[in-house]
Amino acid sequence: MNPDPSSRPAKTLPSVENNREIAIVGGGIIGMSIAWELARRGQSVVLLERRSAGSEDTSAVEDNTQTNRPASWTASGILPPANFERATDPLDRLRGYSHQLWPQWAHQLGELTGIDVGLMRCGGYYLTETVGEAAAMGGMTAYWKELDIECEALNRVEVGERLPQLSQWIKDNPWMKQRPDLAAWWVPDEHQIRPSRVLKALHAACVQTGVRFVYDTLVTAVEESGQQVTIGTDSNWQHQNILADRVVLCGGAATGYITPTAKLENALIPVRGQILLLHSDRFNAPAVLNIGNRYLVFRGDGHVLVGSCEEEAGFAQHTTAEVIDHLRQFAGHVCSDLADAPEIQRWAGLRPMTFDGFPLIGRQPDSQRVYVASGHYRSGIHFAPATATAMADLIEQKTTFMDMSPFSVGKQQEHHSTQS
């Protein structure tokens, strides 16, 4: 939430006037993706970021040593299967188009920056322990069939052959005892990606394409008048106005607090997720294991991500001993080798959730120059290429790849008014 500007020294800097720029507020995956897409189309872009310069630098294995990073730094990087051509639901179409773009984006980012973002078509296993989880998977497999997504049913023996590290869990699993003929499902089009590398590559790509970064800057107001937008900021306890041609609000869970004119204070809910990173030399093949709403992500280098949880804890972005212990127990329960595997890192991130589960991608209905791109919840990384493409097209008044009205900002504002 924005601190009270009245509590700061009342020193005002001269206006920065480059009102042909497009200003992006927020330097997470969505903000930098939009900035890069606009810049490589020849647009002049400035990105305003409340964090310090150098916060893209990383030192830990999974690059999550800081706790004040956007949710995209702290994501697991799972990209579930999708199919744009067969999808009819707007959310499925958005996911499908982005899924289709990611290989191209990964290649382009690597060519431009020399950074391998770690995109792998590693495949995903969907496992169950309970009748309820198995019933949910029945619905999921029907959904995949409608989208023409390849899914292979596995019996208990096949699961044991493919995942020998899970032998004890497979032996004790009550569902696999009940239905040894239908023990799990394998989806080859599941991908994984390294979120920290993606952010580093996007930052480098933005710099190389001319995006201007302004760090340590808290946006406190966005006012549209005539042919420009005036952005009020606090930078190092000093007030400054920045003039831009258009502005895109990409503040993640805090987007609703950037400016009251957006009327989104109650439309975005921060949902905390916690992740544990372990290491075991027995896991050197990349894969994703999904069990209910929890997962294990094998990076292919011995590192294993264990997640996750969903907590409405406001803007508290820290791990808790209770949840981390639960994740450790879950990992050891599924694979005994992970019970005492050394911990490499733990972290938490805030996912921006909307009341209907649809992200906000579009122009404010009462504005000509203010846009919003937020509320992607657990899919910010997956949806980034499609969101950036659509937003750039909207700003340039081009035809988008799909009807974007289901993601309009207006319905979220209406929800705000009903909650006021």
BELLIN-V24987 format. One record per pair of residues at least 4 apart in sequence whose C-alpha atoms are under 6 Angstrom apart, sorted by the first residue. I is the first residue (numbers start at 0). J is the second residue. Records with the same first field share a line. If there is no record, write none. Layout:
# BELLIN-V24987
I->J ; J
This chain:
# BELLIN-V24987
0->256
10->237
11->238 ; 239
12->238 ; 239
14->240 ; 241
15->241
16->242
18->242 ; 243 ; 244
19->243 ; 244
20->43 ; 44 ; 243 ; 244
21->44 ; 243 ; 244 ; 245 ; 246
22->44 ; 45 ; 46 ; 246
23->46 ; 246 ; 247
24->46 ; 47 ; 248 ; 249
25->30 ; 48 ; 249 ; 250
26->30 ; 31 ; 48
27->69
28->32 ; 71
29->383
30->249
32->387
33->387
35->205
37->42 ; 391
38->42 ; 208
44->210
45->210 ; 211 ; 212
46->212
47->213
48->214 ; 216
49->214 ; 215 ; 216 ; 217
50->215
51->214 ; 215
52->214
55->199
57->62
58->62
62->195
70->348 ; 349 ; 350
72->194 ; 195
73->348
76->191 ; 192 ; 193 ; 194
77->191
78->189 ; 190 ; 191 ; 381
79->189
80->188 ; 189
81->95
82->95
83->92 ; 95 ; 96
85->146
86->91 ; 92 ; 146
91->95
94->98 ; 382
97->382 ; 384 ; 385
101->105
104->108
108->112
109->113 ; 114 ; 115
114->200
116->193 ; 196 ; 197
117->192 ; 193
118->191 ; 192
119->190 ; 191
120->189 ; 190
121->190 ; 285 ; 286
122->186 ; 187 ; 188 ; 189 ; 286
123->185 ; 186 ; 189 ; 286 ; 287 ; 288
124->184 ; 185 ; 288
125->183 ; 184 ; 289
126->183 ; 290
127->132 ; 133 ; 290
128->172 ; 174
129->174
132->291
136->140
143->148
144->148
150->185 ; 186
151->184 ; 185
152->184
153->157 ; 181 ; 182 ; 183 ; 184
154->179 ; 180 ; 181 ; 182
155->179 ; 182
158->162
159->163
165->334
168->172 ; 333
174->178
175->179 ; 182
196->200
201->205
205->210
206->210
215->234
216->233 ; 234
217->232 ; 233
218->231 ; 232
219->231 ; 232 ; 257
220->230 ; 231 ; 258
221->229 ; 230
222->228 ; 229
223->228
227->243 ; 244
228->242 ; 243 ; 244
229->241 ; 242
230->240 ; 241
231->240
232->238 ; 239
233->237 ; 238
245->368 ; 369
246->369
247->370 ; 371
248->371
249->372 ; 373
250->254
251->351 ; 373
252->267 ; 269 ; 351
255->263 ; 264
256->264
262->412
263->412
265->415
266->353 ; 411 ; 415
267->351 ; 352 ; 353
268->351 ; 352
269->313 ; 349 ; 350 ; 351
270->309 ; 310 ; 311 ; 349 ; 350
271->309 ; 310 ; 348 ; 349
272->307 ; 308 ; 309 ; 347 ; 348
273->307 ; 308 ; 346 ; 347
274->305 ; 306 ; 307 ; 345 ; 346
275->304 ; 305 ; 345
276->303 ; 304 ; 343 ; 344
277->302 ; 303 ; 341 ; 342 ; 343
278->301 ; 302 ; 303 ; 340 ; 341
279->301 ; 340
280->301
282->301
283->299 ; 300 ; 301
284->299
285->297 ; 298 ; 299
286->297
287->295 ; 296
288->294 ; 295
289->293 ; 294
290->294
293->306 ; 307
294->306
295->304 ; 305
296->303 ; 304
297->303
298->302
316->347 ; 348
317->347
318->346 ; 347
320->324
328->332
330->334 ; 337
331->335 ; 337 ; 338
350->376
351->374 ; 376
352->374 ; 376
353->374
358->373 ; 374 ; 375 ; 406
359->372 ; 373 ; 374 ; 406 ; 407 ; 408
360->371 ; 372 ; 406
361->370 ; 371 ; 407
362->369 ; 370
363->369 ; 370 ; 408
364->409
375->379
378->382
379->383
382->386
386->390
389->399
392->396 ; 397 ; 399
393->397
